[in-house]
Amino acid sequence: MKHLTKYLCMAATIGLLTACFSDDSTPLDDVDVNEISVTGLEENYVMTSYVGEHLTINPTIEGYKDSELEYQWLLINEKTGTEDSNGDKIEPVVLGTDKNLDYEVNLAPGSYQIRLYTTVKATGLQLISYASLAIQTEFSQGFYILKETADGNTELDLVTKDFDMAPNLLEATQGEAMTGKPVNLCQNYNMYCINPDNDEMESVTALTVTTDQKEFKVMRTTDLKQIFNKENIIFDPMDANEQVYGINQASYYSIMFTSAGIYMTAADGGFSGPTAGMFGMPDVEMSCSPYYVIDFATNGGGSVWDPESHSLTAFDYNLQASPLIRTDRTGADVTQNQTNYECLHCGFNCINNQSRHVYIMKDVTTGNRYIYLTTLYRRNTYLGSYDQLSGHMATASYYATNGKSATYTYCLDGGKVYACNLSTGNYEEVELQLQGIASGENIVYIANQFWNDAYSQDEPFDYFIVGTQNGQNYKLYFYETIGGVPTGEPVKTVSGTGTVKKVRYMSATFNSYNWMFGYHAFNAND
């Protein structure tokens, strides 16, 4: 531990607190006051923010009785003493006024200094003890949970790689939840942007959160600092009525889906220099939706449901859009102008590099439900089959599609979970036996999340996730799978408040320069 002992009048002390962050630790005076000493502070502390960690320091004070002393714990960084955007001086943050410090760490990542001011009441003289504090976050890796709050707004929880829970991250990092019900949660690796800290162009890993009130935020995952919104995502401010549905990476581009169309801009994939990451005019003018698939087997093409024209549309890696039809150029009648149809689900399945888009549609006039499966031919997406559904798939309240371990679409019907085999031709269903969920728990959410990228440092996994709801409380059960079927007891269970809408895994080590990666299924909206 280092001590900085300065015997000053109180006015001089206040002046010191608003000085610059650096401190040369040279004593200004060698006078002892009854040989006062403070021990019990480490020289350096490293803490993880937003996961409930507490900085606890219990110093030992010698030379005076506790009743003769006053204490103040201050937090200082490099901006302390400077002026903010309003011209006001940035003061130190008071963490506590008791002898012992117990502070829950919810700070942006960076370097800080902790100072303990021990003041002799009778004389006003002080002993200043200090320690360095390094703040890190676990935002870059883990399972992000998009949820609806009790008052109908949008929030994020995070289950870290160690399965710790970091709740309500938008409120913790930005002061409040987002307005409106959640619509989508998207990952974008190696997205170009202008670093808000130094105004330099760089690429980051980003999350996009969208709501039904036309609000969206794009945040870098190192600290959840916002890098894009409606004011800067395109070169002119975005129209207030334009709804953003999602932003993902596709091959060497970032693609944005909105109510005005599909936009494309360069991403950091080794074929372009840094850019501001902004979009221009829509490359395809159409009404998109959150129901889209980006297919890396097509080098970034895919498909999307257009709710305005009530049509399924395919697009290639150059964003050339066309109706989703069969390879023989027929079948437009079953994918176009479906006036009475609504989309209930889309998913993405890729087995042995053979990709399939899964769309489940409902005819609202008859109540009939239909499944559309695509096929890949010469890196273009075509309609493979179209069938009316029966059984539990025809009445389910929720759907999910397996990513890479089985040709299953799962459904939730009557509180039970079923797997529908997409390869049998008759869509054979089997009920999944889920261990570890108490009778009476209300299952409302299912998903398959996996990671199998050989180039990243992440441990591979293939989880079937089941969500239950009890009032405003949720639980998520993570099951290991064999052939797409959950097996045994859940390996992890986490809980929180709110209603789960989506779960997305985010890697801290994936780099889009490596194209043999394993997060295909996360670009579908199941």
KOLTOR-817097 format. One record per residue (C-alpha): x, y, z; residue in one letter. Coordinates in nm, 4 decimals. Example, Ala and Ser with C-alpha at 12.3 -4.5 7.8 and 13.67 -1.06 7.14 Angstrom:
REM KOLTOR-817097
SITE        c1        c2        c3  vexgu
SITE    1.2300   -0.4500    0.7800      A
SITE    1.3670   -0.1060    0.7140      S
//
This chain:
REM KOLTOR-817097
SITE        c1        c2        c3  vexgu
SITE    0.0000    0.0000    0.0000      M
SITE    0.1089    0.3536   -0.0744      K
SITE    0.0179    0.6429    0.1498      H
SITE    0.0013    1.0050    0.0526      L
SITE    0.0163    1.2108    0.3738      T
SITE   -0.0551    1.5779    0.3418      K
SITE   -0.1428    1.8036    0.6278      Y
SITE   -0.3543    2.0747    0.4795      L
SITE   -0.6298    2.3054    0.5755      C
SITE   -0.9698    2.2048    0.4460      M
SITE   -0.9765    2.4662    0.1695      A
SITE   -0.6501    2.3435    0.0270      A
SITE   -0.7835    1.9880    0.0354      T
SITE   -1.0864    2.0800   -0.1749      I
SITE   -0.8574    2.2376   -0.4299      G
SITE   -0.6537    1.9208   -0.4451      L
SITE   -0.9591    1.7025   -0.5112      L
SITE   -1.0430    1.8807   -0.8337      T
SITE   -0.6892    1.8630   -0.9661      A
SITE   -0.5816    1.6292   -1.2435      C
SITE   -0.5995    1.2520   -1.2112      F
SITE   -0.2218    1.1943   -1.1894      S
SITE   -0.0603    1.2089   -0.8459      D
SITE    0.3156    1.2034   -0.7846      D
SITE    0.2658    1.0781   -0.4240      S
SITE    0.5320    1.3177   -0.2915      T
SITE    0.4533    1.4253    0.0695      P
SITE    0.4017    1.7985    0.1067      L
SITE    0.4836    1.7846    0.4766      D
SITE    0.6580    1.5292    0.6985      D
SITE    0.4885    1.6377    1.0181      V
SITE    0.3335    1.3493    1.2138      D
SITE    0.0097    1.3933    1.4004      V
SITE    0.0144    1.1547    1.6936      N
SITE    0.1654    0.9008    1.4519      E
SITE   -0.1679    0.8514    1.2742      I
SITE   -0.1604    0.5659    1.0224      S
SITE   -0.3989    0.3900    0.7885      V
SITE   -0.3449    0.0302    0.6786      T
SITE   -0.5613   -0.2262    0.5028      G
SITE   -0.5775   -0.0747    0.1547      L
SITE   -0.4361   -0.2714   -0.1369      E
SITE   -0.2238   -0.0881   -0.3895      E
SITE   -0.4427   -0.2034   -0.6798      N
SITE   -0.7974   -0.3357   -0.7092      Y
SITE   -0.9474   -0.4987   -1.0207      V
SITE   -1.3269   -0.5258   -1.0234      M
SITE   -1.5933   -0.6385   -1.2700      T
SITE   -1.8775   -0.3935   -1.3135      S
SITE   -2.2537   -0.4557   -1.3330      Y
SITE   -2.2447   -0.8129   -1.1995      V
SITE   -2.3092   -0.7346   -0.8328      G
SITE   -1.9457   -0.7198   -0.7197      E
SITE   -1.8731   -0.5015   -0.4163      H
SITE   -1.5532   -0.3129   -0.3449      L
SITE   -1.5094   -0.3738    0.0280      T
SITE   -1.2285   -0.2055    0.2217      I
SITE   -1.2007   -0.2205    0.6012      N
SITE   -0.8993   -0.0066    0.6957      P
SITE   -0.7211   -0.0098    1.0302      T
SITE   -0.6714    0.3395    1.1788      I
SITE   -0.4136    0.3982    1.4495      E
SITE   -0.3240    0.7153    1.6394      G
SITE   -0.6778    0.8400    1.7152      Y
SITE   -1.0041    0.7031    1.8410      K
SITE   -1.2829    0.6574    1.5853      D
SITE   -1.4860    0.9232    1.7639      S
SITE   -1.2092    1.1758    1.6950      E
SITE   -1.2074    1.1173    1.3190      L
SITE   -1.4226    1.1758    1.0130      E
SITE   -1.3983    0.9795    0.6894      Y
SITE   -1.4716    1.0358    0.3228      Q
SITE   -1.4181    0.7924    0.0353      W
SITE   -1.3842    0.9545   -0.3088      L
SITE   -1.3726    0.8176   -0.6624      L
SITE   -1.1530    1.0092   -0.9083      I
SITE   -1.0701    0.9581   -1.2755      N
SITE   -0.8908    1.1502   -1.5490      E
SITE   -1.1910    1.3805   -1.6049      K
SITE   -1.2144    1.4925   -1.2431      T
SITE   -1.1479    1.8646   -1.2242      G
SITE   -1.2205    1.9266   -1.5921      T
SITE   -1.5366    2.0802   -1.7368      E
SITE   -1.8292    1.8875   -1.8794      D
SITE   -2.0200    1.9837   -2.1954      S
SITE   -2.2183    2.2405   -1.9954      N
SITE   -1.9048    2.4077   -1.8603      G
SITE   -1.9518    2.2712   -1.5085      D
SITE   -1.6558    2.1373   -1.3169      K
SITE   -1.6575    1.7595   -1.2740      I
SITE   -1.6282    1.6860   -0.9038      E
SITE   -1.5097    1.3642   -0.7376      P
SITE   -1.7779    1.1063   -0.6625      V
SITE   -1.8395    1.0482   -0.2919      V
SITE   -1.8607    0.6740   -0.2298      L
SITE   -1.9129    0.6853    0.1450      G
SITE   -1.8503    0.8671    0.4726      T
SITE   -1.8039    0.5694    0.7026      D
SITE   -1.4733    0.4195    0.8079      K
SITE   -1.5426    0.1006    0.6132      N
SITE   -1.6286    0.1065    0.2420      L
SITE   -1.8847   -0.1257    0.0842      D
SITE   -1.9548   -0.0068   -0.2721      Y
SITE   -2.1399   -0.1998   -0.5421      E
SITE   -1.9376   -0.1505   -0.8590      V
SITE   -2.1428   -0.0140   -1.1486      N
SITE   -1.8840    0.1898   -1.3368      L
SITE   -1.7787    0.2211   -1.6989      A
SITE   -1.4587    0.0290   -1.7744      P
SITE   -1.1394    0.2257   -1.7214      G
SITE   -0.8864    0.3407   -1.4610      S
SITE   -0.9880    0.5128   -1.1406      Y
SITE   -0.8366    0.6154   -0.8101      Q
SITE   -0.9924    0.5531   -0.4704      I
SITE   -0.9035    0.8053   -0.1981      R
SITE   -0.9769    0.7836    0.1706      L
SITE   -0.9682    1.1174    0.3538      Y
SITE   -0.9216    1.0660    0.7269      T
SITE   -0.9809    1.3983    0.9059      T
SITE   -0.9022    1.4887    1.2662      V
SITE   -1.2143    1.6685    1.3854      K
SITE   -1.0333    1.8921    1.6352      A
SITE   -0.7726    2.0315    1.3934      T
SITE   -0.9090    1.9738    1.0420      G
SITE   -0.5845    1.8111    0.9398      L
SITE   -0.6050    1.5114    0.7076      Q
SITE   -0.4347    1.1925    0.6042      L
SITE   -0.5007    1.0917    0.2435      I
SITE   -0.4655    0.7256    0.1503      S
SITE   -0.5197    0.6058   -0.2018      Y
SITE   -0.5345    0.2975   -0.4235      A
SITE   -0.5761    0.2294   -0.7948      S
SITE   -0.9007    0.0781   -0.9235      L
SITE   -0.9265   -0.0914   -1.2642      A
SITE   -1.2792   -0.1589   -1.3895      I
SITE   -1.3602   -0.4262   -1.6426      Q
SITE   -1.6917   -0.5645   -1.7705      T
SITE   -1.8093   -0.9003   -1.8948      E
SITE   -2.0296   -0.7471   -2.1630      F
SITE   -1.8235   -0.8901   -2.4499      S
SITE   -1.9176   -1.2537   -2.3939      Q
SITE   -2.2255   -1.4314   -2.2714      G
SITE   -2.5977   -1.4780   -2.3282      F
SITE   -2.7806   -1.1491   -2.3730      Y
SITE   -3.1467   -1.1598   -2.2739      I
SITE   -3.3880   -0.9198   -2.4418      L
SITE   -3.6858   -0.8722   -2.2115      K
SITE   -4.0002   -0.6693   -2.1593      E
SITE   -4.0242   -0.4870   -1.8270      T
SITE   -4.3330   -0.4701   -1.6048      A
SITE   -4.4209   -0.1276   -1.7477      D
SITE   -4.3938   -0.2453   -2.1105      G
SITE   -4.0458   -0.1174   -2.1946      N
SITE   -3.7258   -0.2850   -2.3176      T
SITE   -3.4308   -0.3995   -2.1086      E
SITE   -3.1273   -0.6297   -2.1294      L
SITE   -2.9945   -0.8874   -1.8865      D
SITE   -2.6672   -1.0717   -1.9378      L
SITE   -2.5704   -1.4215   -1.8319      V
SITE   -2.1910   -1.4054   -1.8322      T
SITE   -1.9601   -1.6814   -1.9508      K
SITE   -1.9346   -1.7907   -1.5853      D
SITE   -2.3178   -1.7883   -1.5602      F
SITE   -2.3317   -1.4863   -1.3328      D
SITE   -2.6333   -1.2605   -1.3855      M
SITE   -2.5948   -0.8912   -1.4734      A
SITE   -2.9496   -0.7456   -1.4687      P
SITE   -3.1014   -0.4335   -1.6283      N
SITE   -2.7934   -0.3244   -1.8186      L
SITE   -2.9596   -0.0375   -2.0057      L
SITE   -3.0611    0.1278   -1.6808      E
SITE   -2.7196    0.0571   -1.5273      A
SITE   -2.5148    0.1902   -1.8195      T
SITE   -2.7432    0.4507   -1.9781      Q
SITE   -2.9767    0.5545   -1.7010      G
SITE   -3.3038    0.4049   -1.8228      E
SITE   -3.4707    0.1295   -2.0213      A
SITE   -3.5695    0.1849   -2.3846      M
SITE   -3.9217    0.3070   -2.4594      T
SITE   -4.1598    0.0500   -2.6025      G
SITE   -4.1873   -0.3267   -2.6162      K
SITE   -3.8841   -0.5213   -2.7444      P
SITE   -3.8731   -0.6168   -3.1122      V
SITE   -3.5283   -0.7572   -3.1871      N
SITE   -3.1762   -0.8171   -3.0566      L
SITE   -2.8953   -0.8555   -3.3117      C
SITE   -2.5204   -0.9158   -3.3099      Q
SITE   -2.2773   -0.7546   -3.5509      N
SITE   -1.9125   -0.8563   -3.5421      Y
SITE   -1.6490   -0.6174   -3.6813      N
SITE   -1.8923   -0.3317   -3.7424      M
SITE   -1.7308   -0.0060   -3.8443      Y
SITE   -1.8054    0.3055   -3.6401      C
SITE   -1.6494    0.6245   -3.5084      I
SITE   -1.5167    0.5677   -3.1588      N
SITE   -1.7090    0.8138   -2.9367      P
SITE   -1.4075    0.8426   -2.7052      D
SITE   -1.1505    0.9627   -2.9595      N
SITE   -1.3447    1.0287   -3.2852      D
SITE   -1.1364    0.7722   -3.4735      E
SITE   -1.2758    0.5127   -3.7153      M
SITE   -1.2514    0.1537   -3.5962      E
SITE   -1.4383   -0.1765   -3.5984      S
SITE   -1.6189   -0.3125   -3.2942      V
SITE   -1.8489   -0.5933   -3.1915      T
SITE   -2.1946   -0.4415   -3.1571      A
SITE   -2.5431   -0.5163   -3.0285      L
SITE   -2.8566   -0.3672   -3.1799      T
SITE   -3.1753   -0.3397   -2.9724      V
SITE   -3.5021   -0.2290   -3.1340      T
SITE   -3.8458   -0.1504   -2.9887      T
SITE   -4.1987   -0.1133   -3.1237      D
SITE   -4.1860    0.2624   -3.0572      Q
SITE   -3.9356    0.2998   -3.3439      K
SITE   -3.6493    0.3377   -3.0987      E
SITE   -3.3219    0.1551   -3.1497      F
SITE   -2.9672    0.1644   -3.0183      K
SITE   -2.6458    0.0168   -3.1480      V
SITE   -2.3956   -0.0369   -2.8654      M
SITE   -2.0408   -0.1713   -2.8596      R
SITE   -2.0080   -0.4713   -2.6329      T
SITE   -1.6933   -0.3618   -2.4488      T
SITE   -1.8931   -0.1180   -2.2337      D
SITE   -2.2405   -0.0884   -2.3964      L
SITE   -2.1617    0.2665   -2.5021      K
SITE   -2.3966    0.3771   -2.7796      Q
SITE   -2.2358    0.4194   -3.1217      I
SITE   -2.5405    0.4578   -3.3492      F
SITE   -2.9013    0.5765   -3.3257      N
SITE   -3.1470    0.7491   -3.5606      K
SITE   -2.9372    1.0649   -3.5671      E
SITE   -2.6235    0.9086   -3.7148      N
SITE   -2.7001    0.5641   -3.8599      I
SITE   -2.7511    0.7145   -4.2086      I
SITE   -2.5945    1.0268   -4.3550      F
SITE   -2.9142    1.2266   -4.3135      D
SITE   -3.1156    1.1937   -3.9913      P
SITE   -3.3491    0.8986   -4.0228      M
SITE   -3.7187    0.9729   -4.0628      D
SITE   -3.8908    0.9582   -3.7263      A
SITE   -4.1480    0.7107   -3.8609      N
SITE   -3.8921    0.4652   -3.9981      E
SITE   -3.8810    0.1429   -3.7945      Q
SITE   -3.5467   -0.0354   -3.7639      V
SITE   -3.5892   -0.4124   -3.7307      Y
SITE   -3.2290   -0.5247   -3.7062      G
SITE   -2.8652   -0.4804   -3.8093      I
SITE   -2.6434   -0.7824   -3.8743      N
SITE   -2.3256   -0.8712   -4.0542      Q
SITE   -2.3489   -1.0470   -4.3882      A
SITE   -2.0217   -1.1541   -4.5478      S
SITE   -1.8145   -0.8358   -4.5768      Y
SITE   -2.1062   -0.6012   -4.5160      Y
SITE   -2.3373   -0.4784   -4.2470      S
SITE   -2.7038   -0.5061   -4.3451      I
SITE   -2.9855   -0.3041   -4.1885      M
SITE   -3.3532   -0.3997   -4.2224      F
SITE   -3.6096   -0.1214   -4.1771      T
SITE   -3.9647   -0.0333   -4.2763      S
SITE   -3.8132    0.1599   -4.5711      A
SITE   -3.5962   -0.1207   -4.7079      G
SITE   -3.2662   -0.3044   -4.6843      I
SITE   -2.9447   -0.1037   -4.6469      Y
SITE   -2.5856   -0.2205   -4.6937      M
SITE   -2.2501   -0.0740   -4.5907      T
SITE   -1.8950   -0.2072   -4.5601      A
SITE   -1.7922   -0.4129   -4.2564      A
SITE   -1.4406   -0.4969   -4.1431      D
SITE   -1.3715   -0.8247   -4.3173      G
SITE   -1.0340   -0.7597   -4.4759      G
SITE   -1.1571   -0.6031   -4.7996      F
SITE   -1.2038   -0.2389   -4.7042      S
SITE   -1.0391    0.0278   -4.4980      G
SITE   -1.2060    0.1816   -4.1939      P
SITE   -1.5243    0.3803   -4.2532      T
SITE   -1.7711    0.5686   -4.0352      A
SITE   -2.0038    0.2675   -4.0564      G
SITE   -2.2999    0.4773   -4.1684      M
SITE   -2.5556    0.3703   -4.4306      F
SITE   -2.6674    0.5598   -4.7408      G
SITE   -2.9946    0.5135   -4.9249      M
SITE   -3.1760    0.1771   -4.9128      P
SITE   -3.0334   -0.0712   -5.1627      D
SITE   -3.3737   -0.2389   -5.1772      V
SITE   -3.6873   -0.0340   -5.1195      E
SITE   -3.9451   -0.2504   -4.9474      M
SITE   -4.1197   -0.2896   -4.6152      S
SITE   -3.9111   -0.5303   -4.4086      C
SITE   -3.9880   -0.6944   -4.0747      S
SITE   -3.7990   -0.8615   -3.7906      P
SITE   -3.8599   -1.1928   -3.9704      Y
SITE   -3.5486   -1.2317   -4.1837      Y
SITE   -3.2643   -1.4770   -4.2336      V
SITE   -2.9058   -1.3970   -4.3320      I
SITE   -2.7509   -1.7069   -4.4862      D
SITE   -2.3711   -1.7272   -4.4932      F
SITE   -2.3847   -2.0204   -4.7335      A
SITE   -2.4895   -1.7586   -4.9899      T
SITE   -2.2059   -1.5226   -4.8846      N
SITE   -2.4586   -1.3034   -4.7070      G
SITE   -2.7805   -1.3420   -4.9017      G
SITE   -3.1025   -1.4446   -4.7367      G
SITE   -3.4756   -1.3918   -4.7201      S
SITE   -3.7264   -1.1639   -4.5475      V
SITE   -4.1003   -1.1364   -4.4865      W
SITE   -4.2494   -0.8139   -4.6236      D
SITE   -4.5635   -0.7349   -4.4169      P
SITE   -4.6757   -0.4540   -4.6471      E
SITE   -4.6896   -0.6568   -4.9692      S
SITE   -4.7482   -0.9776   -4.7686      H
SITE   -4.4705   -1.1540   -4.9563      S
SITE   -4.1586   -1.3616   -4.8965      L
SITE   -3.8599   -1.2084   -5.0712      T
SITE   -3.5147   -1.3524   -5.1385      A
SITE   -3.1973   -1.1433   -5.1782      F
SITE   -2.8413   -1.2291   -5.2784      D
SITE   -2.5105   -1.1008   -5.1418      Y
SITE   -2.5320   -0.7984   -5.3715      N
SITE   -2.8800   -0.7182   -5.2370      L
SITE   -3.0520   -0.8065   -5.5605      Q
SITE   -3.4039   -0.8856   -5.4377      A
SITE   -3.6671   -1.1055   -5.6034      S
SITE   -3.9734   -1.3096   -5.5067      P
SITE   -3.9022   -1.6368   -5.3281      L
SITE   -3.9826   -1.8954   -5.5965      I
SITE   -3.8833   -2.2499   -5.6887      R
SITE   -3.5721   -2.3305   -5.8919      T
SITE   -3.7931   -2.3904   -6.1978      D
SITE   -3.9085   -2.0257   -6.1711      R
SITE   -4.2572   -2.1225   -6.0519      T
SITE   -4.4289   -2.0935   -5.7175      G
SITE   -4.4753   -1.7192   -5.6930      A
SITE   -4.8426   -1.7734   -5.6126      D
SITE   -4.7589   -1.9334   -5.2761      V
SITE   -4.5080   -1.6699   -5.1615      T
SITE   -4.6390   -1.3438   -5.3072      Q
SITE   -4.9378   -1.1224   -5.2256      N
SITE   -5.0483   -1.3328   -4.9298      Q
SITE   -5.2971   -1.0677   -4.8246      T
SITE   -5.4469   -1.2523   -4.5301      N
SITE   -5.1216   -1.4011   -4.4011      Y
SITE   -4.9034   -1.3109   -4.1054      E
SITE   -4.5602   -1.4451   -4.0166      C
SITE   -4.5332   -1.6324   -3.6857      L
SITE   -4.1726   -1.7520   -3.6989      H
SITE   -3.8594   -1.7709   -3.9054      C
SITE   -3.5525   -1.9790   -3.8318      G
SITE   -3.2322   -2.1059   -3.9875      F
SITE   -3.1017   -2.4616   -4.0042      N
SITE   -2.7648   -2.5639   -4.1478      C
SITE   -2.6620   -2.9312   -4.1547      I
SITE   -2.3457   -3.0356   -4.3417      N
SITE   -2.3299   -2.6892   -4.4994      N
SITE   -2.6790   -2.7372   -4.6461      Q
SITE   -2.8822   -2.4409   -4.5275      S
SITE   -3.2575   -2.4111   -4.4906      R
SITE   -3.4747   -2.1125   -4.4004      H
SITE   -3.7907   -2.1970   -4.2051      V
SITE   -4.0963   -1.9700   -4.2187      Y
SITE   -4.4267   -2.0455   -4.0460      I
SITE   -4.7215   -1.8460   -4.1767      M
SITE   -5.0816   -1.8155   -4.0631      K
SITE   -5.3828   -1.7434   -4.2813      D
SITE   -5.5810   -1.5223   -4.0443      V
SITE   -5.9084   -1.5813   -4.2301      T
SITE   -5.9025   -1.9603   -4.1917      T
SITE   -5.6587   -2.0065   -3.9049      G
SITE   -5.4580   -2.2544   -4.1132      N
SITE   -5.0815   -2.2525   -4.0707      R
SITE   -4.8216   -2.3289   -4.3351      Y
SITE   -4.4512   -2.4046   -4.3352      I
SITE   -4.2150   -2.2763   -4.6032      Y
SITE   -3.8715   -2.4351   -4.6387      L
SITE   -3.6036   -2.2958   -4.8676      T
SITE   -3.3269   -2.4690   -5.0566      T
SITE   -2.9891   -2.3430   -5.1772      L
SITE   -2.8845   -2.3592   -5.5421      Y
SITE   -2.5702   -2.1892   -5.6736      R
SITE   -2.5633   -1.9566   -5.3731      R
SITE   -2.9185   -1.8409   -5.4349      N
SITE   -3.2192   -1.9052   -5.2132      T
SITE   -3.5248   -2.0797   -5.3591      Y
SITE   -3.8499   -2.2192   -5.2226      L
SITE   -3.7963   -2.5876   -5.1489      G
SITE   -4.1349   -2.6939   -5.0144      S
SITE   -4.4646   -2.5545   -4.8923      Y
SITE   -4.7101   -2.7501   -4.6755      D
SITE   -5.0053   -2.6997   -4.4479      Q
SITE   -4.9262   -2.7906   -4.0868      L
SITE   -5.1202   -3.0218   -3.8585      S
SITE   -5.0751   -3.1516   -3.5056      G
SITE   -4.9110   -2.9338   -3.2431      H
SITE   -4.7288   -2.7287   -3.5065      M
SITE   -5.0678   -2.6039   -3.6277      A
SITE   -5.1741   -2.4690   -3.2884      T
SITE   -4.8471   -2.3828   -3.1119      A
SITE   -4.7968   -2.0608   -2.9165      S
SITE   -4.4219   -2.0412   -2.9815      Y
SITE   -4.1639   -2.1812   -3.2243      Y
SITE   -3.7863   -2.2232   -3.2434      A
SITE   -3.5579   -2.3834   -3.5009      T
SITE   -3.2489   -2.5948   -3.4379      N
SITE   -2.9313   -2.4399   -3.5758      G
SITE   -2.6773   -2.7099   -3.6604      K
SITE   -2.7377   -3.0394   -3.4804      S
SITE   -3.0725   -3.1658   -3.6157      A
SITE   -3.3377   -3.0838   -3.8761      T
SITE   -3.5912   -2.9829   -3.6123      Y
SITE   -3.8290   -2.6974   -3.5644      T
SITE   -3.9550   -2.6967   -3.2062      Y
SITE   -4.2952   -2.5804   -3.0914      C
SITE   -4.4626   -2.5023   -2.7607      L
SITE   -4.8237   -2.6138   -2.7319      D
SITE   -5.0370   -2.6572   -2.4193      G
SITE   -4.7375   -2.6151   -2.1901      G
SITE   -4.5414   -2.8951   -2.3586      K
SITE   -4.2510   -2.8828   -2.6026      V
SITE   -4.2397   -3.0844   -2.9254      Y
SITE   -3.9757   -3.1403   -3.1923      A
SITE   -4.0958   -3.1514   -3.5525      C
SITE   -3.8698   -3.3334   -3.7980      N
SITE   -3.8359   -3.1250   -4.1140      L
SITE   -3.6819   -3.4113   -4.3137      S
SITE   -3.9467   -3.6825   -4.2875      T
SITE   -4.1933   -3.5293   -4.5315      G
SITE   -4.4857   -3.5755   -4.2927      N
SITE   -4.3389   -3.3482   -4.0216      Y
SITE   -4.3337   -3.6151   -3.7557      E
SITE   -4.3606   -3.4738   -3.4012      E
SITE   -4.2200   -3.6038   -3.0743      V
SITE   -4.2671   -3.4608   -2.7248      E
SITE   -3.9458   -3.3578   -2.5489      L
SITE   -3.9022   -3.4736   -2.1901      Q
SITE   -3.7617   -3.1847   -1.9882      L
SITE   -3.6105   -3.2707   -1.6535      Q
SITE   -3.5673   -3.0292   -1.3648      G
SITE   -3.8724   -2.8107   -1.4310      I
SITE   -4.1240   -2.8260   -1.1485      A
SITE   -4.4818   -2.9160   -1.2303      S
SITE   -4.6941   -2.6048   -1.2621      G
SITE   -4.4178   -2.3891   -1.4076      E
SITE   -4.5459   -2.2075   -1.7144      N
SITE   -4.3165   -2.2627   -2.0150      I
SITE   -4.3347   -1.9596   -2.2451      V
SITE   -4.0020   -1.9552   -2.4335      Y
SITE   -3.7775   -2.2031   -2.6171      I
SITE   -3.4586   -2.1555   -2.8198      A
SITE   -3.1502   -2.3334   -2.9498      N
SITE   -2.8233   -2.1451   -2.8999      Q
SITE   -2.4858   -2.2895   -2.9955      F
SITE   -2.1248   -2.2070   -3.0666      W
SITE   -1.8806   -2.4196   -3.2616      N
SITE   -1.6348   -2.1785   -3.4213      D
SITE   -1.2914   -2.3414   -3.4344      A
SITE   -1.1113   -2.0085   -3.4770      Y
SITE   -1.2364   -1.8381   -3.1615      S
SITE   -1.1307   -1.9163   -2.8061      Q
SITE   -1.4869   -1.9838   -2.6881      D
SITE   -1.5723   -2.3276   -2.5561      E
SITE   -1.8204   -2.4962   -2.7936      P
SITE   -2.1732   -2.5634   -2.6724      F
SITE   -2.5144   -2.6568   -2.8054      D
SITE   -2.7893   -2.5597   -2.5601      Y
SITE   -3.1633   -2.6025   -2.5720      F
SITE   -3.3002   -2.3160   -2.3619      I
SITE   -3.6398   -2.3278   -2.1934      V
SITE   -3.7946   -2.0203   -2.0315      G
SITE   -4.0682   -2.0231   -1.7674      T
SITE   -4.2694   -1.7305   -1.6330      Q
SITE   -4.4240   -1.6661   -1.2926      N
SITE   -4.5764   -1.3181   -1.2797      G
SITE   -4.2907   -1.0782   -1.3456      Q
SITE   -4.0211   -1.3386   -1.2761      N
SITE   -3.8581   -1.5618   -1.5344      Y
SITE   -3.6303   -1.8647   -1.5240      K
SITE   -3.4101   -1.9950   -1.8036      L
SITE   -3.3025   -2.3593   -1.8099      Y
SITE   -2.9961   -2.4495   -2.0197      F
SITE   -2.9898   -2.8125   -2.1394      Y
SITE   -2.7115   -2.9928   -2.3196      E
SITE   -2.8349   -3.1700   -2.6311      T
SITE   -2.7695   -3.4875   -2.8255      I
SITE   -2.8940   -3.4792   -3.1829      G
SITE   -3.1011   -3.1719   -3.1095      G
SITE   -3.2777   -3.3316   -2.8098      V
SITE   -3.2250   -3.1916   -2.4583      P
SITE   -3.0757   -3.4503   -2.2273      T
SITE   -3.0544   -3.4888   -1.8500      G
SITE   -3.0974   -3.2187   -1.5917      E
SITE   -3.0332   -2.8558   -1.6944      P
SITE   -2.6642   -2.7733   -1.6666      V
SITE   -2.7437   -2.4166   -1.5618      K
SITE   -3.0487   -2.2272   -1.4386      T
SITE   -3.0710   -1.8488   -1.4152      V
SITE   -3.3545   -1.6183   -1.3130      S
SITE   -3.4527   -1.2537   -1.3395      G
SITE   -3.7421   -1.0110   -1.3642      T
SITE   -3.9387   -0.9253   -1.6749      G
SITE   -4.0590   -1.1337   -1.9701      T
SITE   -3.7988   -1.2962   -2.1953      V
SITE   -3.8335   -1.2238   -2.5677      K
SITE   -3.4988   -1.3376   -2.7114      K
SITE   -3.1668   -1.4874   -2.6031      V
SITE   -2.8541   -1.4254   -2.8099      R
SITE   -2.5006   -1.5516   -2.7457      Y
SITE   -2.2182   -1.3018   -2.7976      M
SITE   -1.8559   -1.4093   -2.8435      S
SITE   -1.5634   -1.2032   -2.7198      A
SITE   -1.3043   -1.3680   -2.9440      T
SITE   -1.4744   -1.4184   -3.2800      F
SITE   -1.3279   -1.2210   -3.5696      N
SITE   -1.5102   -1.1920   -3.8987      S
SITE   -1.1850   -1.2386   -4.0899      Y
SITE   -1.2454   -1.6090   -4.0185      N
SITE   -1.5365   -1.7279   -4.2278      W
SITE   -1.5586   -2.0887   -4.1079      M
SITE   -1.7561   -1.9716   -3.8091      F
SITE   -2.0502   -2.1140   -3.6208      G
SITE   -2.3096   -1.8506   -3.5388      Y
SITE   -2.5342   -1.8929   -3.8428      H
SITE   -2.8501   -1.9504   -3.6407      A
SITE   -2.8206   -1.6230   -3.4570      F
SITE   -2.9075   -1.4308   -3.7709      N
SITE   -3.2571   -1.5739   -3.7782      A
SITE   -3.5356   -1.4362   -3.5702      N
SITE   -3.6372   -1.7360   -3.3595      D
//
